[in-house]
Each structure stands twice: as structure tokens, then as C-alpha cells.
Amino acid sequence: MIKAYAYAKVNITFEVLGRRKDGYHDISSILQEVDLKDTLCFELDSSLTVDCNSTEIRAPDNLALKAAKLLKKESGHKGGAKITLQKGIPLAAGLGGGSSDAGATLVALNKLWKLKLPAETLVEMAAALGSDVPYFIRGGTALAEGRGERVTLLPPLLQAWIVLVNPSVQVPEFKTKAMYGALRPSHYSRGGHTKKAASVIRRDTVGGGLSLYNTFDSVAFEMYEGMEWYWEQFVSAGAAEVHLAGSGPTLFTILSDHTRAKVLYSSLVELGLETYLVKTISRSN
């Protein structure tokens, strides 16, 4: 049996550069793993199955199951596996939970089935499963370009603390597609925020002077009814800077001081908000 953890991510930056002819959008983003996680166990079996503690993702389109089926097909492997998935990352929250599950599945089954496929091959398969999945093959701190499938590792940030708030708001069907659809050409940028942040990270892994940016912030109130109230509560509780995590609706802020992070977290919990206090991680941790 192999036990694996699928970690959540936040986008330090997320810029949309424009719409492509294939219908996707070009992006420029810096992604960072945090220690909020799903837990997966993999055992050899004659068939491929996923048993999940969340009834909402037991359908055939579960990304971990899709990843397992794709790996089996592309590798020609004849056996199967029983996958047990314990969700710890909120669903459809912008934290990359499903994509992370898929990435962890590709890596774990490559070991369990003794396929010995190189990471580059797994990344190619991951790109067929979703734009965020290639990042999760390696994780840590990374620059994502193209539609998200071109991933360049960056020096790991020294440990910082992140407070997450998962608002109780209605999430649009096909959320990510809807968020992209709400953008107008005036929302597009040239990647300058990401280039600046990458430069800061490369010269100073403490992240001093690191500024956050998310294109989807511009349409958050339009797409998530009631989001403005949660945003205001976050700021009133002491957050200096609040942004969407990915396509949302989760909100986050990043702090270098653990004590300040705990105070902010406690204030939000007292308001009855679904709040998480997490820390940045690197794959070397």
C-alpha cells in the first residue's frame, strides 16, 4: 500500500493574458502549496475503484479515478488499484483539491505499478486532465504559464502563514469557465505582476516585498453573490490584503508572523466563518 498526500494551493499571482484560438486563456501565475491536504491510499487490486468520504465526488468524473484510468491506458498496465480518498480540502473552493488528487494519483500509481515513468511523462498526462494538474506533479513554489500546463519550479518560499476563508456563497455551475467568461479585455494584463513576484522570490525566498494579484478579484462580487460581506469581514478583522484563491470562492491573506496569523484566524472563527490557518510548504519539507 502507498499513502500519499494531495496538498492545496494558493495563487500568489494569477494573471490572464488573453483568450486563445482554442478557447482556453493564456495565464501567468505563481502557485504555492500549503499544508491543507487530502489523504489518499493506494492498494493493488484487479479493478480500478475510488472510495471517497465525500458523496459529492463519488461520480465517475472523480479526477483521481480519471487520472488512474488515463495512466493505465497510456502505460498499458493490466492490473488495477483500490484508491481510498479522504477529503480535507473544501470542494470547488479554488484551492486545487481535485487537481492535486489527480497529480498525487499519477505519482503514486507510477510507483505502485512499478511503471518507472519519468516526471516529464506524468506532466504530459497531467495536462490532459486539467490546467492545474501538471503543477501538482512537482508542487512547491512554481511559475505556471500557457494555459497552466507549462510549469517552472522556483526557489521555495521560507515558511509563511496563510489564513483562508471559505465563504458560504452560491458557486456558479462550471465555475472556472464562468469566471473566465466574466472577464473582459480590460481585465487582461501582460504578466508584469507575476514577473515582479518571481523576481522577488528568486532573489529573496523570504518573500519580503511580495505583492499578491488575482485577475478574478475584479469579477468576484459580480460572480459570487454575498462575497462583498465576507471580504469586508476579512479586512475588518485585520487582513492587510485579501484575494481570491484561484477562481474562488475561497479568500486568503498571507502573513510572515505566526502570532498575527493566529490572532486573525481566531477573530474570523469567532465570526462563525469557515476558516483555516495553514502554512506554506515545499516538497523538500
MIDOSE-1310 file (N, C-alpha, C; in nm, 2 decimals, decimal comma, always signed):
residues 285
mika	+0,08/-0,12/+0,00/+0,00/+0,00/+0,00/+0,09/+0,13/+0,00; +0,04/+0,23/-0,07/+0,11/+0,36/-0,07/+0,01/+0,46/-0,02; +0,06/+0,54/+0,07/-0,01/+0,65/+0,13/+0,04/+0,78/+0,07; -0,04/+0,87/+0,02/+0,00/+1,00/-0,04/-0,08/+1,11/+0,01
yaya	-0,02/+1,23/+0,01/-0,10/+1,35/+0,05/-0,11/+1,44/-0,08; -0,23/+1,49/-0,10/-0,25/+1,59/-0,20/-0,28/+1,72/-0,14; -0,18/+1,81/-0,16/-0,19/+1,94/-0,09/-0,27/+2,05/-0,17; -0,33/+2,14/-0,10/-0,40/+2,25/-0,16/-0,29/+2,35/-0,21
kvni	-0,34/+2,45/-0,29/-0,25/+2,56/-0,34/-0,33/+2,69/-0,33; -0,25/+2,80/-0,32/-0,30/+2,93/-0,35/-0,22/+2,99/-0,46; -0,28/+3,09/-0,52/-0,21/+3,16/-0,63/-0,15/+3,29/-0,57; -0,02/+3,30/-0,56/+0,05/+3,42/-0,52/+0,01/+3,53/-0,62
tfev	+0,02/+3,50/-0,75/-0,03/+3,58/-0,85/-0,11/+3,50/-0,95; -0,21/+3,56/-1,01/-0,28/+3,50/-1,12/-0,32/+3,60/-1,22; -0,26/+3,60/-1,34/-0,29/+3,70/-1,44/-0,34/+3,62/-1,57; -0,45/+3,68/-1,63/-0,50/+3,63/-1,75/-0,45/+3,72/-1,86
lgrr	-0,38/+3,67/-1,96/-0,31/+3,75/-2,06/-0,40/+3,77/-2,18; -0,49/+3,68/-2,21/-0,58/+3,69/-2,32/-0,64/+3,55/-2,36; -0,74/+3,56/-2,45/-0,81/+3,44/-2,49/-0,74/+3,38/-2,61; -0,73/+3,25/-2,62/-0,66/+3,18/-2,73/-0,76/+3,13/-2,83
kdgy	-0,71/+3,10/-2,95/-0,79/+3,05/-3,05/-0,86/+2,92/-3,02; -0,79/+2,84/-2,93/-0,85/+2,71/-2,89/-0,96/+2,72/-2,78; -0,99/+2,84/-2,74/-1,09/+2,86/-2,64/-1,04/+2,87/-2,50; -0,91/+2,83/-2,48/-0,85/+2,85/-2,35/-0,80/+2,99/-2,33
hdis	-0,75/+3,02/-2,22/-0,68/+3,15/-2,19/-0,54/+3,13/-2,16; -0,45/+3,22/-2,20/-0,31/+3,22/-2,16/-0,31/+3,29/-2,02; -0,23/+3,23/-1,93/-0,22/+3,28/-1,80/-0,07/+3,29/-1,76; -0,05/+3,37/-1,66/+0,08/+3,37/-1,59/+0,06/+3,38/-1,44
silq	+0,11/+3,28/-1,37/+0,07/+3,26/-1,23/+0,18/+3,20/-1,15; +0,19/+3,24/-1,02/+0,28/+3,18/-0,93/+0,20/+3,10/-0,83; +0,22/+2,97/-0,82/+0,14/+2,88/-0,73/+0,23/+2,84/-0,61; +0,16/+2,82/-0,50/+0,23/+2,79/-0,38/+0,15/+2,68/-0,30
evdl	+0,21/+2,57/-0,27/+0,14/+2,47/-0,19/+0,13/+2,51/-0,05; +0,02/+2,47/+0,02/+0,00/+2,49/+0,16/-0,03/+2,35/+0,23; -0,02/+2,34/+0,36/-0,03/+2,21/+0,42/-0,18/+2,17/+0,45; -0,28/+2,23/+0,39/-0,41/+2,18/+0,39/-0,42/+2,06/+0,29
kdtl	-0,47/+1,95/+0,32/-0,45/+1,83/+0,23/-0,56/+1,73/+0,23; -0,57/+1,66/+0,12/-0,64/+1,53/+0,11/-0,54/+1,42/+0,13; -0,60/+1,30/+0,18/-0,51/+1,19/+0,20/-0,56/+1,07/+0,12; -0,47/+1,01/+0,04/-0,51/+0,90/-0,05/-0,43/+0,78/-0,01
cfel	-0,49/+0,66/-0,02/-0,42/+0,53/+0,00/-0,45/+0,45/-0,13; -0,34/+0,38/-0,17/-0,35/+0,30/-0,30/-0,30/+0,16/-0,27; -0,39/+0,07/-0,31/-0,36/-0,08/-0,29/-0,38/-0,15/-0,42; -0,30/-0,25/-0,45/-0,32/-0,33/-0,57/-0,45/-0,40/-0,57
dssl	-0,52/-0,40/-0,68/-0,65/-0,47/-0,69/-0,67/-0,51/-0,84; -0,77/-0,59/-0,86/-0,79/-0,64/-1,00/-0,86/-0,53/-1,09; -0,93/-0,44/-1,02/-1,01/-0,34/-1,09/-0,96/-0,20/-1,04; -1,01/-0,09/-1,10/-0,99/+0,04/-1,06/-1,11/+0,10/-0,99
tvdc	-1,09/+0,14/-0,86/-1,21/+0,19/-0,79/-1,16/+0,31/-0,70; -1,25/+0,40/-0,67/-1,22/+0,51/-0,57/-1,33/+0,51/-0,47; -1,29/+0,50/-0,34/-1,38/+0,51/-0,23/-1,35/+0,64/-0,16; -1,45/+0,74/-0,16/-1,43/+0,87/-0,11/-1,52/+0,90/+0,01
nste	-1,48/+0,98/+0,11/-1,56/+1,01/+0,22/-1,66/+1,12/+0,18; -1,65/+1,18/+0,07/-1,74/+1,29/+0,02/-1,83/+1,23/-0,08; -1,96/+1,23/-0,06/-2,06/+1,18/-0,15/-2,07/+1,26/-0,28; -2,02/+1,39/-0,27/-2,03/+1,48/-0,38/-1,93/+1,45/-0,49
irap	-1,83/+1,37/-0,47/-1,73/+1,34/-0,57/-1,71/+1,19/-0,59; -1,81/+1,11/-0,57/-1,80/+0,97/-0,59/-1,84/+0,93/-0,73; -1,88/+1,03/-0,81/-1,92/+1,01/-0,95/-1,80/+0,96/-1,04; -1,83/+0,90/-1,15/-1,72/+0,86/-1,24/-1,63/+0,97/-1,29
dnla	-1,67/+1,09/-1,27/-1,58/+1,20/-1,32/-1,48/+1,25/-1,21; -1,47/+1,17/-1,10/-1,37/+1,20/-0,99/-1,24/+1,21/-1,06; -1,16/+1,32/-1,03/-1,03/+1,34/-1,10/-0,93/+1,23/-1,07; -0,93/+1,18/-0,94/-0,83/+1,08/-0,91/-0,86/+0,95/-0,99
lkaa	-0,99/+0,92/-1,01/-1,02/+0,80/-1,09/-0,99/+0,82/-1,24; -1,01/+0,95/-1,29/-0,98/+0,98/-1,43/-0,83/+0,97/-1,45; -0,75/+1,01/-1,35/-0,60/+1,01/-1,36/-0,56/+0,86/-1,36; -0,62/+0,78/-1,28/-0,58/+0,64/-1,27/-0,61/+0,57/-1,40
kllk	-0,73/+0,60/-1,46/-0,77/+0,53/-1,59/-0,68/+0,58/-1,70; -0,64/+0,71/-1,70/-0,55/+0,76/-1,81/-0,41/+0,69/-1,80; -0,36/+0,68/-1,68/-0,23/+0,62/-1,66/-0,23/+0,47/-1,70; -0,34/+0,40/-1,67/-0,35/+0,26/-1,70/-0,35/+0,25/-1,86
kesg	-0,43/+0,33/-1,92/-0,45/+0,33/-2,07/-0,31/+0,36/-2,14; -0,25/+0,47/-2,09/-0,13/+0,52/-2,16/-0,01/+0,43/-2,14; -0,01/+0,36/-2,02/+0,11/+0,27/-1,99/+0,09/+0,13/-2,03; -0,04/+0,09/-2,06/-0,07/-0,04/-2,10/-0,07/-0,14/-1,98
hkgg	-0,07/-0,08/-1,86/-0,07/-0,17/-1,74/-0,20/-0,25/-1,73; -0,19/-0,38/-1,69/-0,30/-0,47/-1,69/-0,38/-0,48/-1,56; -0,31/-0,44/-1,45/-0,37/-0,45/-1,32/-0,46/-0,33/-1,28; -0,50/-0,33/-1,16/-0,58/-0,21/-1,11/-0,53/-0,17/-0,97
akit	-0,62/-0,09/-0,91/-0,59/-0,04/-0,78/-0,72/+0,00/-0,71; -0,72/-0,01/-0,58/-0,82/+0,04/-0,49/-0,77/+0,17/-0,43; -0,84/+0,28/-0,46/-0,80/+0,41/-0,41/-0,90/+0,46/-0,30; -0,84/+0,49/-0,19/-0,93/+0,55/-0,08/-0,89/+0,70/-0,06
lqkg	-0,99/+0,78/-0,08/-0,97/+0,93/-0,08/-1,04/+0,99/+0,04; -0,96/+1,05/+0,13/-1,02/+1,12/+0,25/-1,00/+1,27/+0,22; -1,11/+1,34/+0,20/-1,10/+1,48/+0,16/-1,08/+1,57/+0,29; -0,99/+1,66/+0,28/-0,96/+1,76/+0,38/-0,97/+1,90/+0,32
ipla	-0,96/+1,91/+0,19/-0,96/+2,04/+0,12/-1,11/+2,06/+0,08; -1,16/+2,18/+0,11/-1,30/+2,21/+0,07/-1,32/+2,19/-0,08; -1,44/+2,15/-0,12/-1,47/+2,12/-0,26/-1,50/+2,25/-0,33; -1,46/+2,25/-0,46/-1,49/+2,37/-0,55/-1,46/+2,50/-0,49
aglg	-1,34/+2,51/-0,42/-1,31/+2,63/-0,34/-1,20/+2,71/-0,40; -1,14/+2,67/-0,52/-1,03/+2,74/-0,58/-0,90/+2,71/-0,52; -0,89/+2,60/-0,44/-0,77/+2,55/-0,38/-0,70/+2,44/-0,45; -0,76/+2,39/-0,56/-0,69/+2,29/-0,64/-0,71/+2,15/-0,59
ggss	-0,80/+2,12/-0,50/-0,82/+1,99/-0,44/-0,83/+1,88/-0,54; -0,92/+1,89/-0,64/-0,93/+1,78/-0,74/-0,81/+1,76/-0,82; -0,75/+1,87/-0,87/-0,63/+1,87/-0,95/-0,51/+1,80/-0,87; -0,50/+1,84/-0,74/-0,40/+1,78/-0,65/-0,42/+1,63/-0,64
daga	-0,54/+1,59/-0,62/-0,57/+1,44/-0,61/-0,53/+1,37/-0,74; -0,55/+1,43/-0,85/-0,51/+1,37/-0,98/-0,36/+1,36/-0,99; -0,29/+1,47/-0,95/-0,14/+1,47/-0,96/-0,09/+1,36/-0,86; -0,14/+1,35/-0,74/-0,09/+1,26/-0,64/-0,12/+1,11/-0,69
tlva	-0,23/+1,09/-0,76/-0,27/+0,96/-0,81/-0,17/+0,92/-0,92; -0,13/+1,01/-1,01/-0,04/+0,97/-1,12/+0,10/+0,93/-1,06; +0,14/+1,01/-0,96/+0,27/+0,98/-0,90/+0,27/+0,85/-0,82; +0,16/+0,83/-0,74/+0,16/+0,71/-0,65/+0,14/+0,58/-0,73
lnkl	+0,05/+0,59/-0,83/+0,03/+0,47/-0,91/+0,15/+0,43/-1,00; +0,23/+0,53/-1,04/+0,35/+0,51/-1,11/+0,45/+0,42/-1,03; +0,45/+0,45/-0,90/+0,53/+0,37/-0,80/+0,46/+0,24/-0,77; +0,33/+0,24/-0,74/+0,27/+0,11/-0,71/+0,27/+0,01/-0,82
wklk	+0,25/+0,06/-0,94/+0,25/-0,03/-1,06/+0,39/-0,05/-1,11; +0,49/+0,01/-1,05/+0,63/+0,00/-1,09/+0,65/+0,03/-1,24; +0,59/+0,14/-1,28/+0,60/+0,18/-1,42/+0,73/+0,25/-1,46; +0,79/+0,32/-1,36/+0,91/+0,39/-1,38/+0,91/+0,49/-1,49
lpae	+0,79/+0,56/-1,50/+0,78/+0,66/-1,60/+0,84/+0,79/-1,54; +0,91/+0,87/-1,63/+0,98/+0,99/-1,58/+0,87/+1,10/-1,55; +0,91/+1,19/-1,46/+0,82/+1,30/-1,43/+0,77/+1,37/-1,55; +0,85/+1,39/-1,65/+0,81/+1,46/-1,77/+0,69/+1,39/-1,84
tlve	+0,69/+1,26/-1,84/+0,58/+1,19/-1,90/+0,45/+1,20/-1,81; +0,46/+1,20/-1,68/+0,35/+1,22/-1,60/+0,29/+1,36/-1,61; +0,38/+1,46/-1,63/+0,33/+1,60/-1,66/+0,25/+1,61/-1,79; +0,30/+1,54/-1,89/+0,22/+1,54/-2,02/+0,08/+1,48/-2,00
maaa	+0,07/+1,37/-1,92/-0,06/+1,31/-1,89/-0,14/+1,40/-1,81; -0,08/+1,47/-1,71/-0,15/+1,56/-1,62/-0,22/+1,67/-1,70; -0,15/+1,72/-1,81/-0,20/+1,83/-1,88/-0,34/+1,79/-1,95; -0,36/+1,66/-1,98/-0,48/+1,62/-2,04/-0,59/+1,61/-1,94
lgsd	-0,56/+1,62/-1,81/-0,66/+1,61/-1,71/-0,71/+1,75/-1,66; -0,63/+1,85/-1,68/-0,67/+1,99/-1,63/-0,55/+2,08/-1,63; -0,58/+2,21/-1,63/-0,47/+2,30/-1,64/-0,38/+2,31/-1,52; -0,44/+2,28/-1,40/-0,36/+2,29/-1,28/-0,29/+2,16/-1,24
vpyf	-0,33/+2,05/-1,31/-0,27/+1,92/-1,27/-0,12/+1,91/-1,29; -0,06/+1,96/-1,40/+0,08/+1,94/-1,41/+0,16/+2,00/-1,30; +0,11/+2,11/-1,24/+0,18/+2,18/-1,13/+0,20/+2,08/-1,01; +0,09/+2,00/-0,99/+0,09/+1,91/-0,87/+0,18/+1,79/-0,88
irgg	+0,24/+1,77/-1,00/+0,33/+1,66/-1,01/+0,46/+1,69/-0,93; +0,49/+1,82/-0,93/+0,61/+1,86/-0,85/+0,58/+1,95/-0,73; +0,48/+2,03/-0,75/+0,43/+2,11/-0,63/+0,53/+2,22/-0,59; +0,52/+2,26/-0,46/+0,61/+2,36/-0,41/+0,58/+2,50/-0,45
tala	+0,68/+2,58/-0,49/+0,66/+2,71/-0,54/+0,69/+2,71/-0,69; +0,60/+2,75/-0,78/+0,63/+2,74/-0,92/+0,56/+2,84/-1,00; +0,61/+2,87/-1,12/+0,56/+2,96/-1,22/+0,48/+2,87/-1,32; +0,35/+2,91/-1,34/+0,27/+2,84/-1,44/+0,24/+2,93/-1,56
egrg	+0,26/+2,88/-1,68/+0,23/+2,97/-1,80/+0,15/+2,88/-1,90; +0,13/+2,94/-2,02/+0,04/+2,88/-2,12/-0,10/+2,88/-2,06; -0,17/+2,77/-2,07/-0,30/+2,76/-2,00/-0,28/+2,71/-1,86; -0,16/+2,70/-1,82/-0,12/+2,65/-1,68/-0,04/+2,52/-1,68
ervt	-0,02/+2,47/-1,80/+0,05/+2,34/-1,82/+0,20/+2,35/-1,82; +0,25/+2,47/-1,85/+0,40/+2,49/-1,86/+0,44/+2,54/-1,72; +0,51/+2,45/-1,65/+0,54/+2,48/-1,51/+0,70/+2,49/-1,49; +0,74/+2,60/-1,42/+0,88/+2,62/-1,39/+0,90/+2,63/-1,24
llpp	+0,98/+2,54/-1,18/+1,00/+2,55/-1,04/+1,07/+2,68/-1,00; +1,03/+2,73/-0,89/+1,10/+2,85/-0,83/+1,16/+2,81/-0,69; +1,26/+2,89/-0,64/+1,31/+2,86/-0,51/+1,19/+2,86/-0,41; +1,20/+2,77/-0,31/+1,08/+2,77/-0,22/+1,08/+2,89/-0,13
llqa	+0,96/+2,94/-0,10/+0,94/+3,04/+0,00/+0,98/+2,99/+0,14; +1,04/+3,07/+0,22/+1,05/+3,03/+0,36/+0,91/+3,03/+0,42; +0,89/+2,96/+0,52/+0,76/+2,94/+0,58/+0,69/+3,07/+0,61; +0,57/+3,08/+0,55/+0,48/+3,19/+0,58/+0,34/+3,13/+0,62
wivl	+0,26/+3,21/+0,68/+0,13/+3,16/+0,73/+0,02/+3,22/+0,64; -0,08/+3,14/+0,61/-0,19/+3,18/+0,52/-0,32/+3,16/+0,60; -0,41/+3,26/+0,60/-0,54/+3,24/+0,66/-0,64/+3,23/+0,54; -0,72/+3,13/+0,54/-0,82/+3,10/+0,43/-0,96/+3,12/+0,49
vnps	-1,05/+3,18/+0,41/-1,19/+3,19/+0,45/-1,27/+3,13/+0,33; -1,35/+3,03/+0,36/-1,43/+2,97/+0,25/-1,57/+3,02/+0,27; -1,61/+3,12/+0,19/-1,74/+3,18/+0,21/-1,86/+3,09/+0,18; -1,97/+3,10/+0,24/-2,09/+3,03/+0,21/-2,17/+3,11/+0,11
vqvp	-2,13/+3,10/-0,02/-2,19/+3,16/-0,13/-2,22/+3,06/-0,24; -2,32/+3,10/-0,32/-2,36/+3,01/-0,43/-2,25/+3,01/-0,54; -2,20/+2,89/-0,57/-2,09/+2,88/-0,67/-2,16/+2,85/-0,81; -2,12/+2,92/-0,91/-2,18/+2,90/-1,04/-2,15/+2,76/-1,10
efkt	-2,24/+2,71/-1,18/-2,21/+2,58/-1,24/-2,09/+2,60/-1,34; -2,00/+2,50/-1,35/-1,88/+2,51/-1,43/-1,81/+2,64/-1,40; -1,78/+2,65/-1,27/-1,73/+2,77/-1,21/-1,61/+2,84/-1,28; -1,51/+2,76/-1,31/-1,39/+2,82/-1,37/-1,42/+2,88/-1,51
kamy	-1,50/+2,80/-1,58/-1,54/+2,85/-1,72/-1,62/+2,98/-1,70; -1,71/+2,98/-1,60/-1,79/+3,10/-1,58/-1,71/+3,22/-1,54; -1,61/+3,20/-1,46/-1,52/+3,31/-1,42/-1,44/+3,37/-1,54; -1,39/+3,28/-1,62/-1,32/+3,33/-1,74/-1,41/+3,40/-1,83
galr	-1,54/+3,35/-1,84/-1,64/+3,41/-1,93/-1,68/+3,55/-1,88; -1,66/+3,58/-1,75/-1,70/+3,71/-1,70/-1,59/+3,82/-1,72; -1,47/+3,77/-1,76/-1,37/+3,87/-1,79/-1,39/+3,94/-1,92; -1,34/+4,07/-1,92/-1,34/+4,15/-2,04/-1,20/+4,18/-2,07
pshy	-1,18/+4,22/-2,20/-1,04/+4,25/-2,24/-0,97/+4,35/-2,15; -1,04/+4,44/-2,08/-0,98/+4,54/-1,99/-0,92/+4,47/-1,87; -0,96/+4,35/-1,84/-0,91/+4,27/-1,73/-0,78/+4,20/-1,76; -0,74/+4,19/-1,89/-0,62/+4,12/-1,93/-0,50/+4,20/-1,89
srgg	-0,39/+4,14/-1,87/-0,26/+4,21/-1,84/-0,15/+4,14/-1,91; -0,03/+4,19/-1,89/+0,08/+4,14/-1,97/+0,18/+4,05/-1,88; +0,14/+4,01/-1,77/+0,22/+3,93/-1,68/+0,32/+4,00/-1,60; +0,31/+4,13/-1,59/+0,40/+4,21/-1,51/+0,40/+4,18/-1,36
htkk	+0,28/+4,16/-1,30/+0,27/+4,13/-1,16/+0,35/+3,99/-1,13; +0,33/+3,90/-1,22/+0,39/+3,77/-1,20/+0,54/+3,77/-1,21; +0,59/+3,85/-1,31/+0,73/+3,86/-1,34/+0,80/+3,93/-1,21; +0,73/+4,03/-1,16/+0,78/+4,10/-1,05/+0,79/+4,01/-0,92
aasv	+0,68/+3,94/-0,90/+0,68/+3,84/-0,79/+0,79/+3,73/-0,80; +0,80/+3,68/-0,92/+0,90/+3,58/-0,95/+1,04/+3,63/-0,92; +1,07/+3,76/-0,96/+1,20/+3,82/-0,93/+1,22/+3,83/-0,78; +1,12/+3,87/-0,71/+1,14/+3,88/-0,56/+1,17/+3,75/-0,50
irrd	+1,10/+3,64/-0,55/+1,11/+3,51/-0,49/+1,25/+3,45/-0,53; +1,30/+3,48/-0,65/+1,43/+3,43/-0,69/+1,55/+3,49/-0,61; +1,53/+3,62/-0,57/+1,64/+3,68/-0,50/+1,62/+3,68/-0,35; +1,50/+3,65/-0,30/+1,47/+3,66/-0,16/+1,36/+3,56/-0,13
tvgg	+1,39/+3,44/-0,09/+1,29/+3,34/-0,07/+1,21/+3,36/+0,06; +1,24/+3,47/+0,14/+1,16/+3,51/+0,25/+1,03/+3,57/+0,19; +1,04/+3,63/+0,07/+0,92/+3,69/+0,01/+0,90/+3,83/+0,05; +1,00/+3,90/+0,11/+0,98/+4,03/+0,15/+0,95/+4,12/+0,03
glsl	+0,85/+4,20/+0,05/+0,81/+4,29/-0,06/+0,72/+4,22/-0,17; +0,68/+4,10/-0,14/+0,60/+4,02/-0,23/+0,46/+4,07/-0,23; +0,41/+4,11/-0,35/+0,27/+4,16/-0,36/+0,18/+4,06/-0,43; +0,06/+4,04/-0,39/-0,03/+3,94/-0,45/-0,12/+4,01/-0,56
yntf	-0,17/+3,92/-0,65/-0,25/+3,97/-0,75/-0,34/+3,86/-0,81; -0,46/+3,89/-0,84/-0,55/+3,79/-0,90/-0,65/+3,86/-0,99; -0,64/+3,83/-1,12/-0,73/+3,89/-1,22/-0,88/+3,87/-1,18; -0,91/+3,75/-1,12/-1,05/+3,72/-1,09/-1,11/+3,80/-0,98
dsva	-1,02/+3,87/-0,90/-1,07/+3,96/-0,80/-1,17/+4,06/-0,86; -1,14/+4,10/-0,98/-1,22/+4,21/-1,05/-1,36/+4,17/-1,07; -1,39/+4,04/-1,08/-1,53/+4,00/-1,10/-1,59/+3,92/-0,99; -1,52/+3,91/-0,87/-1,56/+3,83/-0,76/-1,70/+3,87/-0,71
femy	-1,72/+4,00/-0,69/-1,85/+4,04/-0,64/-1,96/+4,02/-0,74; -1,93/+4,03/-0,87/-2,03/+4,00/-0,97/-2,07/+3,86/-0,98; -1,97/+3,77/-0,96/-2,00/+3,62/-0,98/-2,04/+3,55/-0,85; -2,00/+3,60/-0,74/-2,04/+3,54/-0,61/-2,12/+3,63/-0,53
egme	-2,25/+3,61/-0,53/-2,35/+3,70/-0,46/-2,32/+3,69/-0,31; -2,30/+3,80/-0,24/-2,27/+3,80/-0,10/-2,13/+3,80/-0,06; -2,04/+3,79/-0,16/-1,90/+3,78/-0,14/-1,84/+3,91/-0,07; -1,90/+4,02/-0,11/-1,85/+4,15/-0,06/-1,85/+4,15/+0,10
wywe	-1,96/+4,09/+0,16/-1,97/+4,09/+0,30/-1,85/+4,01/+0,36; -1,82/+3,90/+0,31/-1,71/+3,82/+0,36/-1,57/+3,89/+0,34; -1,56/+3,96/+0,23/-1,44/+4,03/+0,20/-1,42/+4,14/+0,31; -1,53/+4,21/+0,34/-1,52/+4,32/+0,44/-1,49/+4,27/+0,57
qfvs	-1,55/+4,15/+0,61/-1,52/+4,09/+0,74/-1,37/+4,06/+0,75; -1,32/+4,00/+0,65/-1,18/+3,96/+0,65/-1,09/+4,09/+0,67; -1,12/+4,20/+0,60/-1,04/+4,32/+0,61/-1,06/+4,38/+0,75; -1,18/+4,38/+0,80/-1,21/+4,44/+0,93/-1,14/+4,36/+1,04
agaa	-1,12/+4,23/+1,02/-1,05/+4,15/+1,12/-0,90/+4,18/+1,13; -0,85/+4,25/+1,03/-0,71/+4,28/+1,03/-0,63/+4,24/+0,91; -0,69/+4,18/+0,81/-0,61/+4,14/+0,69/-0,57/+4,26/+0,61; -0,44/+4,28/+0,58/-0,39/+4,39/+0,51/-0,42/+4,38/+0,36
evhl	-0,43/+4,25/+0,31/-0,45/+4,23/+0,17/-0,53/+4,10/+0,15; -0,64/+4,11/+0,08/-0,73/+3,99/+0,06/-0,74/+3,96/-0,09; -0,73/+3,83/-0,13/-0,75/+3,79/-0,27/-0,83/+3,66/-0,27; -0,88/+3,64/-0,39/-0,94/+3,51/-0,42/-0,82/+3,40/-0,43
agsg	-0,85/+3,28/-0,39/-0,76/+3,17/-0,41/-0,80/+3,11/-0,55; -0,72/+3,12/-0,65/-0,76/+3,07/-0,78/-0,89/+3,14/-0,83; -0,98/+3,05/-0,87/-1,11/+3,11/-0,92/-1,21/+3,12/-0,81; -1,17/+3,10/-0,68/-1,25/+3,12/-0,57/-1,35/+3,01/-0,55
ptlf	-1,44/+3,03/-0,45/-1,47/+3,15/-0,38/-1,38/+3,17/-0,25; -1,29/+3,08/-0,22/-1,21/+3,10/-0,10/-1,13/+3,22/-0,11; -1,12/+3,29/+0,00/-1,04/+3,41/+0,01/-0,91/+3,38/+0,10; -0,81/+3,46/+0,07/-0,69/+3,43/+0,16/-0,60/+3,56/+0,18
tils	-0,52/+3,55/+0,28/-0,42/+3,65/+0,30/-0,30/+3,58/+0,35; -0,18/+3,64/+0,33/-0,06/+3,57/+0,37/+0,02/+3,66/+0,47; +0,07/+3,60/+0,57/+0,14/+3,67/+0,68/+0,27/+3,60/+0,71; +0,38/+3,68/+0,74/+0,50/+3,62/+0,78/+0,51/+3,59/+0,93
dhtr	+0,42/+3,65/+1,01/+0,42/+3,64/+1,15/+0,32/+3,54/+1,20; +0,36/+3,43/+1,27/+0,26/+3,33/+1,31/+0,16/+3,38/+1,41; +0,21/+3,47/+1,51/+0,12/+3,52/+1,61/+0,01/+3,60/+1,55; +0,05/+3,69/+1,46/-0,05/+3,78/+1,39/-0,15/+3,69/+1,31
akvl	-0,10/+3,58/+1,25/-0,19/+3,49/+1,17/-0,29/+3,42/+1,27; -0,24/+3,38/+1,38/-0,33/+3,32/+1,48/-0,44/+3,41/+1,53; -0,40/+3,53/+1,55/-0,50/+3,63/+1,60/-0,61/+3,66/+1,49; -0,56/+3,67/+1,37/-0,66/+3,69/+1,26/-0,75/+3,57/+1,24
yssl	-0,69/+3,45/+1,25/-0,77/+3,33/+1,24/-0,87/+3,32/+1,35; -0,83/+3,35/+1,47/-0,93/+3,34/+1,58/-1,04/+3,44/+1,57; -1,01/+3,56/+1,52/-1,11/+3,66/+1,50/-1,22/+3,62/+1,40; -1,17/+3,55/+1,29/-1,26/+3,51/+1,19/-1,35/+3,39/+1,23
velg	-1,28/+3,30/+1,31/-1,36/+3,19/+1,37/-1,47/+3,23/+1,46; -1,44/+3,34/+1,54/-1,54/+3,39/+1,63/-1,66/+3,45/+1,56; -1,64/+3,49/+1,43/-1,75/+3,54/+1,35/-1,83/+3,43/+1,29; -1,79/+3,30/+1,31/-1,86/+3,19/+1,26/-1,82/+3,15/+1,12
lety	-1,71/+3,21/+1,07/-1,67/+3,18/+0,93/-1,59/+3,05/+0,92; -1,61/+2,98/+0,81/-1,53/+2,86/+0,78/-1,38/+2,91/+0,75; -1,29/+2,89/+0,85/-1,16/+2,95/+0,84/-1,05/+2,84/+0,86; -0,94/+2,86/+0,79/-0,83/+2,76/+0,80/-0,70/+2,85/+0,82
lvkt	-0,62/+2,80/+0,91/-0,48/+2,86/+0,93/-0,38/+2,75/+0,88; -0,31/+2,79/+0,77/-0,22/+2,69/+0,71/-0,09/+2,76/+0,69; +0,01/+2,67/+0,65/+0,14/+2,73/+0,62/+0,19/+2,68/+0,49; +0,28/+2,76/+0,43/+0,34/+2,72/+0,30/+0,43/+2,61/+0,32
isrs	+0,45/+2,52/+0,22/+0,53/+2,41/+0,23/+0,61/+2,40/+0,09; +0,72/+2,32/+0,10/+0,79/+2,29/-0,02/+0,80/+2,13/-0,02; +0,83/+2,08/-0,14/+0,83/+1,93/-0,15/+0,95/+1,87/-0,07; +1,05/+1,96/-0,03/+1,16/+1,91/+0,04/+1,13/+1,90/+0,19
n	+1,01/+1,96/+0,23/+0,97/+1,96/+0,38/+0,94/+1,82/+0,42
